[in-house]
Amino acid sequence: MQLDAFSNGSYHRVLNAATDFAVGTGLGPFQLFGSVNGEPELGFVLSPDFQHFPAEVFVDDFISGSYQRTSSPFSDLRPDEVPTPIFQLFGRDSGEPELGSINTANTASGTVELHADAVLSAGGGYTRILNATSDFSPADRANGTFQLFGSANGDPEFGFIKTANTGTHTVEVHADAITNGSYQRFLDSGSDFSPADAANGSFQLIGN
């Protein structure tokens, strides 16, 4: 794994490290996320047969020059509850990442729904901490990317990067924050990025 950091106006390599994941590991997304010690943790969400078994999370920490396994908890997300999930890991003060799931199909509310698990005790598995609706339409999935990202109060904010069918003809950013048990809009903004850039890379929201 390689990592660059921004200094003096450009990105420079700060990390080249091996992991304990096998080459060709699939059936889930890899993700880096922040940690309290400054070195990013590396997570992998395994969901080979989510219709019958819950997703499993594997987490490596940077120790003595390489990434080494520190936890492998199961989630409590159920296929009947989240039939078409977009899984995402995001940092938490305890050091164990929260596991979020964005559900964009067959939702009871008719809107995009959010679920999140957290490890609440040392050595424990994931326990549900969030079930919430949003004000986004599942149809928006075809026009961009949904993303959960950390916030200062512990509840993740929920964003949508719209790269198609935008009113401004630029990439748009829309974001919800949780209020009284549901996610409600607090940001609708254009950007100076072109939607054509979506074919050349990936956009990402970062908490502040």
The 8 nearest C-alpha neighbors of each residue, nearest first, counted from 0:
[[1, 16, 15, 17, 2, 18, 14, 66],
 [0, 2, 15, 14, 16, 3, 12, 13],
 [3, 1, 14, 13, 12, 15, 0, 4],
 [2, 4, 12, 11, 13, 10, 5, 14],
 [5, 3, 10, 11, 13, 12, 6, 2],
 [6, 4, 10, 9, 11, 8, 3, 7],
 [5, 7, 8, 9, 10, 4, 11, 3],
 [8, 6, 9, 5, 10, 11, 4, 3],
 [7, 9, 6, 5, 10, 11, 4, 3],
 [8, 10, 5, 6, 7, 11, 4, 3],
 [9, 11, 5, 4, 3, 6, 12, 8],
 [10, 12, 3, 4, 5, 13, 9, 6],
 [13, 11, 3, 2, 14, 4, 10, 1],
 [14, 12, 3, 2, 4, 11, 15, 1],
 [13, 15, 2, 1, 12, 16, 3, 0],
 [16, 14, 1, 0, 2, 13, 17, 12],
 [17, 15, 65, 0, 14, 64, 1, 18],
 [16, 18, 65, 0, 66, 19, 15, 64],
 [19, 17, 66, 20, 65, 67, 16, 0],
 [20, 18, 67, 21, 66, 17, 68, 59],
 [21, 19, 18, 22, 24, 23, 17, 68],
 [22, 20, 24, 23, 19, 18, 25, 17],
 [23, 21, 24, 20, 25, 19, 18, 17],
 [22, 24, 25, 21, 20, 26, 27, 29],
 [25, 23, 22, 21, 20, 26, 27, 45],
 [24, 26, 27, 23, 28, 45, 47, 29],
 [27, 25, 47, 45, 46, 24, 28, 44],
 [26, 28, 45, 44, 25, 46, 43, 29],
 [29, 27, 44, 43, 30, 26, 25, 45],
 [30, 28, 43, 42, 27, 44, 31, 41],
 [29, 31, 42, 41, 43, 28, 32, 88],
 [32, 30, 41, 40, 39, 42, 33, 29],
 [33, 31, 39, 40, 90, 89, 30, 41],
 [34, 32, 39, 90, 40, 37, 35, 31],
 [33, 35, 36, 39, 37, 94, 38, 40],
 [34, 36, 37, 94, 92, 33, 38, 93],
 [37, 35, 34, 38, 39, 33, 94, 61],
 [38, 36, 35, 34, 39, 33, 40, 61],
 [37, 39, 36, 34, 40, 61, 33, 35],
 [40, 38, 33, 32, 34, 31, 37, 41],
 [39, 41, 60, 32, 31, 59, 34, 33],
 [42, 40, 31, 59, 58, 30, 39, 60],
 [41, 43, 58, 30, 57, 29, 31, 59],
 [42, 44, 29, 57, 56, 28, 45, 30],
 [43, 45, 56, 27, 28, 55, 46, 57],
 [46, 44, 27, 55, 54, 26, 47, 56],
 [45, 47, 54, 49, 48, 27, 26, 44],
 [48, 46, 26, 49, 45, 27, 54, 52],
 [49, 47, 50, 46, 51, 52, 53, 54],
 [48, 50, 52, 46, 51, 53, 47, 78],
 [49, 51, 78, 48, 52, 82, 79, 53],
 [52, 50, 49, 48, 53, 78, 77, 47],
 [51, 53, 49, 48, 50, 54, 77, 78],
 [54, 52, 49, 74, 76, 77, 75, 55],
 [53, 55, 46, 74, 45, 73, 49, 52],
 [54, 56, 73, 45, 44, 74, 72, 53],
 [55, 57, 44, 71, 72, 43, 73, 45],
 [58, 56, 71, 43, 42, 70, 44, 55],
 [57, 59, 42, 70, 41, 68, 69, 71],
 [60, 58, 68, 67, 41, 66, 69, 40],
 [61, 59, 40, 66, 67, 62, 69, 68],
 [60, 62, 66, 65, 67, 64, 38, 59],
 [63, 61, 65, 64, 66, 60, 67, 59],
 [64, 62, 65, 61, 66, 67, 60, 16],
 [63, 65, 62, 16, 61, 66, 17, 15],
 [66, 64, 17, 16, 61, 62, 63, 18],
 [65, 67, 61, 18, 60, 59, 62, 17],
 [68, 66, 59, 60, 19, 65, 18, 61],
 [69, 67, 59, 58, 70, 60, 66, 19],
 [68, 70, 59, 58, 60, 67, 71, 57],
 [71, 69, 58, 57, 68, 72, 59, 56],
 [72, 70, 57, 56, 58, 73, 55, 69],
 [73, 71, 124, 56, 55, 70, 125, 74],
 [74, 72, 55, 124, 54, 56, 125, 53],
 [73, 75, 125, 76, 54, 53, 55, 72],
 [76, 74, 77, 53, 125, 126, 73, 127],
 [75, 77, 74, 53, 78, 81, 54, 80],
 [78, 76, 80, 79, 53, 81, 75, 52],
 [77, 79, 82, 81, 50, 80, 49, 76],
 [78, 80, 77, 82, 81, 50, 76, 83],
 [81, 79, 77, 78, 82, 76, 106, 102],
 [80, 82, 78, 84, 79, 83, 102, 77],
 [83, 81, 78, 79, 84, 80, 104, 102],
 [84, 82, 81, 102, 104, 103, 85, 78],
 [85, 83, 102, 101, 100, 81, 86, 82],
 [84, 86, 101, 100, 102, 87, 83, 99],
 [87, 85, 100, 99, 84, 101, 88, 98],
 [86, 88, 99, 98, 100, 85, 89, 147],
 [89, 87, 98, 97, 96, 99, 90, 30],
 [88, 90, 96, 97, 32, 149, 148, 87],
 [91, 89, 96, 33, 32, 97, 34, 149],
 [90, 92, 96, 93, 94, 95, 97, 89],
 [91, 93, 94, 35, 90, 95, 34, 153],
 [94, 92, 91, 95, 96, 35, 119, 118],
 [93, 95, 92, 91, 34, 96, 35, 90],
 [94, 96, 93, 91, 118, 97, 90, 117],
 [97, 95, 90, 91, 89, 88, 94, 98],
 [96, 98, 117, 89, 116, 88, 90, 91],
 [99, 97, 88, 116, 115, 87, 96, 117],
 [98, 100, 115, 87, 114, 86, 88, 97],
 [99, 101, 86, 114, 85, 84, 113, 115],
 [100, 102, 113, 85, 84, 112, 103, 86],
 [103, 101, 84, 112, 111, 104, 81, 83],
 [102, 104, 137, 111, 101, 112, 83, 106],
 [105, 103, 106, 102, 83, 137, 82, 111],
 [104, 106, 107, 103, 109, 82, 102, 83],
 [107, 105, 109, 108, 104, 110, 112, 103],
 [106, 108, 109, 105, 110, 112, 104, 132],
 [107, 109, 110, 106, 132, 112, 111, 105],
 [108, 110, 106, 107, 111, 105, 136, 137],
 [111, 109, 136, 108, 135, 137, 112, 133],
 [110, 112, 103, 137, 135, 133, 102, 136],
 [113, 111, 132, 102, 131, 133, 101, 110],
 [114, 112, 101, 131, 130, 100, 132, 102],
 [113, 115, 130, 100, 129, 99, 131, 101],
 [114, 116, 99, 129, 98, 128, 127, 100],
 [117, 115, 127, 98, 126, 125, 128, 97],
 [116, 118, 97, 125, 126, 119, 98, 127],
 [119, 117, 125, 124, 120, 123, 126, 95],
 [118, 120, 117, 123, 121, 126, 125, 124],
 [121, 119, 123, 118, 122, 124, 117, 125],
 [122, 120, 123, 119, 118, 124, 95, 93],
 [123, 121, 120, 124, 70, 118, 72, 119],
 [124, 122, 120, 121, 118, 125, 119, 72],
 [125, 123, 72, 118, 73, 126, 74, 122],
 [124, 126, 118, 74, 117, 116, 73, 75],
 [127, 125, 116, 117, 118, 128, 124, 75],
 [126, 128, 116, 129, 115, 117, 125, 75],
 [129, 127, 116, 115, 126, 117, 130, 114],
 [130, 128, 115, 114, 127, 131, 116, 113],
 [131, 129, 114, 113, 115, 128, 132, 112],
 [132, 130, 181, 113, 112, 180, 129, 114],
 [131, 133, 112, 181, 182, 113, 111, 110],
 [134, 132, 182, 135, 111, 112, 181, 110],
 [133, 135, 183, 110, 182, 136, 184, 132],
 [136, 134, 133, 111, 110, 137, 139, 138],
 [135, 137, 110, 138, 139, 111, 134, 109],
 [138, 136, 103, 139, 111, 110, 140, 104],
 [137, 139, 136, 140, 141, 142, 103, 135],
 [140, 138, 142, 137, 141, 136, 143, 135],
 [141, 139, 138, 142, 143, 137, 144, 103],
 [140, 142, 139, 143, 138, 163, 144, 137],
 [143, 141, 163, 139, 140, 161, 162, 164],
 [144, 142, 161, 162, 160, 140, 141, 163],
 [143, 145, 160, 159, 140, 146, 161, 142],
 [144, 146, 159, 158, 160, 143, 147, 140],
 [147, 145, 158, 157, 159, 148, 144, 204],
 [148, 146, 157, 156, 155, 158, 149, 145],
 [147, 149, 155, 156, 206, 205, 146, 157],
 [150, 148, 155, 206, 156, 89, 90, 153],
 [151, 149, 155, 152, 153, 206, 156, 154],
 [150, 152, 153, 149, 207, 154, 206, 155],
 [153, 151, 150, 154, 155, 149, 156, 177],
 [154, 152, 151, 150, 155, 149, 91, 92],
 [153, 155, 152, 150, 156, 149, 177, 151],
 [156, 154, 149, 148, 150, 147, 153, 157],
 [155, 157, 176, 148, 147, 175, 149, 150],
 [158, 156, 147, 175, 174, 146, 176, 155],
 [157, 159, 174, 146, 173, 145, 147, 175],
 [158, 160, 145, 173, 144, 172, 161, 174],
 [161, 159, 172, 144, 143, 171, 162, 145],
 [162, 160, 143, 171, 170, 142, 163, 159],
 [161, 163, 194, 170, 143, 142, 160, 197],
 [164, 162, 142, 165, 161, 194, 143, 170],
 [165, 163, 166, 142, 162, 168, 161, 167],
 [166, 164, 168, 167, 163, 169, 161, 162],
 [165, 167, 168, 164, 169, 171, 189, 163],
 [166, 168, 169, 165, 189, 171, 170, 190],
 [169, 167, 165, 166, 170, 194, 193, 164],
 [170, 168, 193, 167, 194, 192, 190, 171],
 [169, 171, 162, 194, 192, 190, 161, 193],
 [172, 170, 189, 161, 188, 190, 160, 169],
 [173, 171, 160, 188, 159, 187, 189, 161],
 [172, 174, 187, 159, 186, 158, 188, 160],
 [175, 173, 158, 186, 157, 184, 185, 159],
 [174, 176, 184, 183, 157, 182, 185, 156],
 [177, 175, 156, 182, 183, 157, 178, 184],
 [176, 178, 182, 181, 183, 180, 179, 175],
 [177, 179, 180, 181, 182, 176, 183, 175],
 [180, 178, 181, 177, 182, 183, 131, 176],
 [179, 181, 178, 131, 177, 182, 132, 130],
 [182, 180, 131, 132, 177, 178, 179, 133],
 [181, 183, 177, 133, 176, 175, 132, 178],
 [184, 182, 175, 176, 134, 177, 133, 181],
 [183, 185, 175, 174, 186, 176, 182, 134],
 [184, 186, 175, 174, 183, 176, 187, 173],
 [187, 185, 174, 173, 184, 188, 175, 172],
 [188, 186, 173, 172, 174, 185, 189, 171],
 [187, 189, 172, 171, 186, 173, 190, 170],
 [188, 190, 171, 170, 169, 172, 167, 191],
 [191, 189, 192, 170, 171, 169, 188, 172],
 [190, 192, 169, 193, 189, 170, 171, 194],
 [193, 191, 170, 190, 169, 194, 196, 195],
 [192, 194, 169, 195, 196, 170, 191, 168],
 [195, 193, 162, 170, 196, 197, 169, 163],
 [194, 196, 193, 197, 198, 199, 162, 192],
 [197, 195, 199, 194, 198, 193, 200, 192],
 [198, 196, 195, 199, 194, 200, 201, 162],
 [199, 197, 196, 200, 195, 201, 194, 162],
 [198, 200, 196, 197, 201, 195, 202, 194],
 [201, 199, 197, 198, 196, 202, 195, 203],
 [202, 200, 197, 203, 199, 198, 196, 144],
 [201, 203, 200, 204, 160, 197, 144, 196],
 [204, 202, 205, 201, 160, 146, 144, 158],
 [203, 205, 206, 148, 202, 146, 158, 160],
 [206, 204, 148, 203, 207, 149, 147, 150],
 [207, 205, 149, 148, 150, 204, 156, 151],
 [206, 205, 150, 151, 149, 148, 204, 156]]
